[in-house]
Amino acid sequence: MQQQQADVAVIGAGIAGLAMAYHLAAKGKKVVLFERNSKAISASIRNFGLVWPIGQTAGKMYERAMNSRRTWKELAAATGLQCQETGSLHLVYEEDELAVLEEFVQAAPANGYACELIAPAQIGKYTQAIKTAGLKGAMWSDTEMTVNPRQASAAIAAYLGEQLNVTLRFGTAVNGINMPFIETREEKWKVEEVFVCSGADFETLYPADFAAAPLKKCKLQMMRTIPQPGNWQLGPALCAGLTLTHYSSFNSCKTLVPLQQRFQQEMPEYVKWGIHLLISQNGAGELTIGDSHEYGPDFEPFDKAFINDLILQYMHTFLEAPVYTIQEQWHGIYPKLTNGATELIFSPEKNVTVVNGFGGAGMTLAFGTAEDITRHF
């Protein structure tokens, strides 16, 4: 068995692993990156590609999101990957939804958010893609960005290998860790530090720790339209009232409680399946639409058509697009922490760190989190 050496090994080439490898390599560390599949195929490519600081809790998490945003812009400039600074609009069509936005925007300066309330008469300055009948208002934030998740992982990995001298080992499962050695089928690596950033590898390499971790799985369903004709542009990423009950940034709003109660009474199926709605547009002009949140230890591989129907029904209450034809439907599965934490970072043994559990916010938080973790290197 061939033996090689590096300063740090990163296991998993999803967005968390790529973020760790990027920040470590940028500090001059010799990094080897292992990925059991031939390319990233899981949650890191099955998402909106939205970098969504406005949804993060004020303070540390918002700062991490903004640091991630900065890194995404750096990587886009270096690699040419799609990165659109679209901003976002939270649209509201009911008085109780508007009350939440008003409370949030009033407190925003003290909490560090950059956002403003938009009157219905002014919405045309931001987007032509919504139904204005019954619109009570909207919240504009300029911090949200859209990247192409199906492009990003491959582009970043290539950049790590070509420009930052990261050794890439795709299609290579790590069979065991016995520090300071890592073994694969064909190689043995001597390293000083290991970061396990893949849920599958966390489960196989440290099964007892994985079983004891406060994790559950979340399945989300998403769809994508055909390209919109005539270079039609969505503009900002869009969401509506249901999103106010999804993101932690709004939890401090006292007006959120009656809104949650109304949704529970009037839209119980949406609450049951964790449906809220985000709509983004990629560089090809396609709209990405979703999503839902179904929790459990495992899931059937088959998507639920009625969930997609619910998503589309809600979409039609506010989106005004030329074409709604769906060309793709898929689901992603990611780990969600059950203890209220925002990420799982711990050491199962000396010089080994597990980085996991971003709860669907990896695109928004991974690079900022990795920057924090690697500060001491």
C-alpha positions, 0 to 999 in steps of 0.5 A: 500500500502506497504511503503519502503525507499531508498536513490535513485530510478532509473527508467529503467533497460536499459544500462543507468539505470544500469550505474546509479544504478551501480555508485550510489550503488558503492558509498554506496547509497541504490538504488531501480531499477524499470523496467516496463518490465520483462527484458531489451528488447529495444535498450540496447539489440538490438545493436552490443555490441560495446564500440567504443571510437574512434568514440567519439569527442575528449575531454569530450566525448572521456574521458567518453567513455574510462571511460565506457571502464574501467567500462565494464572491471571491470564488466566483471571481476566481472560477467563473461560477454563477453568482448573482447578487439578486437580493430577496423579497419577502412578499406579504398579502395578509395583515398579520404577515405585514405585522411580522415584517414591520416588527422585524424591519424596525428592529433590523438596524440594532440586529445588524440586518440591512433591509427595508419595508417596501410599499405595494406601490413601489414593488415594481422597482424591484420585480415584475414577477409578482401578483400585485392584487392584495399585496400588503407590502414586502421586505427588501434585502440586498444580501441574498445571492444565487449560485448554481449548486450543480456547477459550484461543487465541481468548479470549486473542487477543480479550483482547489486542485489546480490553484491551491494544490489540494490533492483530490481523491474522488471515488475514494472511500476512507476505510479507517482512521487510526491517527495519524494514519488514514487508509483507503483501498489503495493508499495510506496517508499520514496527516496531522488533522482530519475533518470529517464533513460527510454524513455517510463517512461520519456514520461509517467511521464513527458509528457509535458517535453518529448514533448518539448525535442529536441528528435527524434526517430531513427530506425536501422536495423541489422542482425546476421549470423550463427556461423562461422565454425572451430573457424574462428575469425573476429579479430578486429571489422571492418568498412569501408569508409561510417563509416567515415561520421557517427561518430563525431570524424571525423567531424574535418577533412577538407578532410571529405567534398569531401568524403561526397559529393562523397557519396551523388553523388555515393551512395545516397540511403546509405546516405538517409537511414543513412547506414554505416557498422560495423561488430563484432563477439560475443563469439558464433562465430556469426557476427553482421552486420549493420546498418541503421538510419531512423528518424521519430516520429514513425515507421512501425513495419516491416523492409525494405528488401532493406535496409538489401540488401544495407547493405549486398552489402556494406559488400561484398565489404570488408568482407571475411568470410567463411559463410554469412548465416543470421539467424536473422534480427531485428531493434532497436529504440533509441532517437536522440537529434536534437540540436547537444547535446550528451545526455539529462540530465535535472531536470523536478522537484527538485531532479528528473533527466532525463538521456536520448538521447545517440543517439545509443552510450549508450554502449559506453557512459552510464557508463562514463556519469553516473560516471560524474553525480554521482561525487557529491554523 
